[in-house]
Amino acid sequence: MLANLNDVLIPARERGYAIGSFNVHNLETVQAIFEAATSLDLPVIIAFGEKVSHITDIQLIAKCVHSLANRTKIPMVLHLDHCKSEDLIIKAIQAGFTSVMYDGSGLKKSENIEKTAAIVNIAHAANVTLEAELGYIPAEDTGQAVSEHQLTRPEEAKEFVEKTDCDALAIAVGTIHGNYIGEPKIYHNRLKEIAKVVSVPLVLHGGSGNTEKDLVLAIKEGIAKININTEISNA
């Protein structure tokens, strides 16, 4: 069945587990993720990124996921990942996406708040949930490490959520997009500090390449959604 982020992430945060969000690039990857989720009887987030929207038709992906979701009782979220385009967000909502991510992390904080809040209103009017991002998560395949001063600050995260009314927040706690050069590092103390003051479920981008031990600890500390893309792209 189709679900949105609130349907799966709120119980996850309350009960101390996380939901996997897996990026798809075509119908074959959609089918593979669906089969894995149903075989394990676990809820799943199927994510479709803005960066592949020029390769694979967004409406085709939506129709495929809707068809598969109608065959199972497992909650399936159809999520637009890392989108900076308001037009594409609206297109995704119209196509039947149940969740979208507006990525304004490259903007000044005040502008990120303003634009995120505006798009939250658009999404919520259609009963679609919205994930936002605050902090510096290096771009894909830079391999660039994150220093402590680039991490999301707890007080800023609290203010951001209160002013935007977003449903989930992706935070910078040391992970990167793409392949790591050297050992991954999650700043667990910062993650715990953010979780104490932020009311919405927290999202870990750059889940690929981290150790199982690190991910389990991050979940215990408040992460409710873990994004996996690089391992799928590398397969």
N, C-alpha and C positions, 0 to 999 in steps of 0.2 A: 504494500500500500504506500501511497505517496505521503510524505511527512515534510515538515519544515524543521529548521534548526531547533526551535524551542521544544518541539516534540521529542527530540532525541538528546539534546545537550543539557537541558535542565535536569532530567533524571540522572544523566551521567555525572554531572557535577555534584548533585545531592548524594549520590551513592558511591562516588569515588572511582568511576571508571571513565574511559574515553571512547569516542567513536572515531573510526578511521574514515578519512576523506581521501578518496583516490581519484587522481586526475585521469580523464579519458581523452583520447585523441581521435577515436573513430568508433564505429559500431562494434568492432571486434573487442575493443577494450571494455566497452560497456557490458557486453555479454559475459566476458571473463569475470568482471567484478561482481556482476549479478550472480553468477554461478557460485563463486566463492562465498558470497554472503549467505546465499540460501543453503549451501551445504553446511555452513557453520551455524545457521539460524541466528544471525546477528544483524542488527540494524547497520545501515551503511550510508555514507554520503558519496554520491557520484558527482564529481566536480569537473566542470568544463571551463577552461581558461580563455580569457580574452585573446591571448596570444595565438590560439589555434582556431579562432572563430573565422579566420579568412581561409582556412583549409577545409574544415568540416562544417557543414551547415548546422546552425544552432537549432533550427526547427526540426531537423532530422534527428538530432540527438534527443530533443525533448520528446518527440513522438515515440522513439525507441524506449526511453526510460519509462514513459507513461504506460506503454504496452506491457513491459516487464513488471512494473509495480502492481499492475492489476492482477498479476498471476500469483502474488504472494502476500502473506500477512506480515512479512518483515517490513518495518519502516524503512523507506528509501527516500532520501533527500536529493533533489536535483538542484545543484548549487552552481552558480556562476562564480568563478574564481578570479581573483586579482583583476578587477575591471576598473578602469579609470574613465570610461566613457558612459555618460548618462544615457545616451541614445541606445547603446548596446544593453544596458541594464533594463531599460524600458522594453526593448525587443525581447529580452529573455523572459521578462515577466509576462508579456503577451503570449509568448510561446509555451508557457506553462511551467517555467522554473519556479520552485517553491522557496528558493533562497538565493540571495545574491550577495556578493562582496564588493563594496566600493573601497578601492585602495587609494586613499589620499595621503599616504604616509610620506610622499615626497614633497608635500606642500608645507607651508608654515602651519604651526599648530592651530592658529585661529582660523585659517582658511580651511584646514582639514575638518575642523569642528563644524564650520558653517556649511560646507558642501555635503559632509556626511549627514548632518541633520536634515538637510533638504531631501536627500535621496532616501533616508529612512522614512520620511513622510510618504514618498511615492510608493515604496515597498509595502509599508504597513497598510496603506489604503487598499492594496490587493491581497492582504493576508499573507504577504511574503516576508520572510525574516531577512535581516541584514547583518552581515559581518563587516566590521571595520578594522583598520590597522593603525597602530600608533607605535612609532619607534623605527629603528633602522635595521632592516633585514636585508643583507647584501643581495644584489641581483644574481640571477642564475649563472652558474659556472664561472664566477669570479674567483671562488675559493677563498675569498677575503675573510679574514677573521674579524670578529666584532669585539671592540674594546668596551670596557665597562661604562665609559661616559656616553656610549651610543645606545645603551639599553633604555627600554621604556622605564620611565620614572613612576613610582606608585601614585604620587599625588596628581600627576598629569593624567594618568590612566583613569583615576577616580573622577576627575573633572570632565574628561572626555566622554565617558559613559553617561554621566549625569546630564550633560548638555546635548548629546546627540540622540539618546534613547536607542542606541544600537543594541542588537540582541546577542552579539558575541564579539569579542575583541581579540584580534591577533596582536601579540606582543613580541617585542624584541628581547630575548633573553639569551642570546648567543648563537642561535642556529642560523644557518644560511640557506639560500635557495641554490640548488645544484650540487655538484660534487665538492666534497671537502678536500682541502689540501692540508694534511696534518690531521690531528685528532679533533673531533667535534668537542665543543665545550658549552654546556648549559650552565648559566649562572643561577643555581638553585635558590640561593638566598634572595635574589631579586624576584624570582618567580613567587616565592612564598610571601614576600612583602606586598606584591601586587595583588595576589589572591585574597589577602586580608582586607583590602579596601575596595575591591571591585565586585560589584554585585552580579555581573553577567558571566556566563561561561567563557573561559579563556582558551585561545587557540594557539597551537604550536605549529608554525610553518617551518619547512625544512626538516621534516621528520626523518627523511631518508638519511642513512649513514650513521645515525646515532645508535648507541648500544641499547640493548633491551633493558639493561639495568637503569640507564639514564632515563629512558622513556617511562618506565614503571615509576620511578621516583618523581618525575615531572607530573604524572597523573595524580599521585598521592598529594602533590603540592598544589593542585588546582587546575591542571590542564584537562579539558573535556573534549577537545577535538584535535586530532593529529593529522597533518597533511602529508600525503605521500605522492610524489610526482617523479622525482629523479629515478627511483628504482624501477618504475614502470617504463620511463623513457629509455633507460639503459637496457631493458630486457630484450 
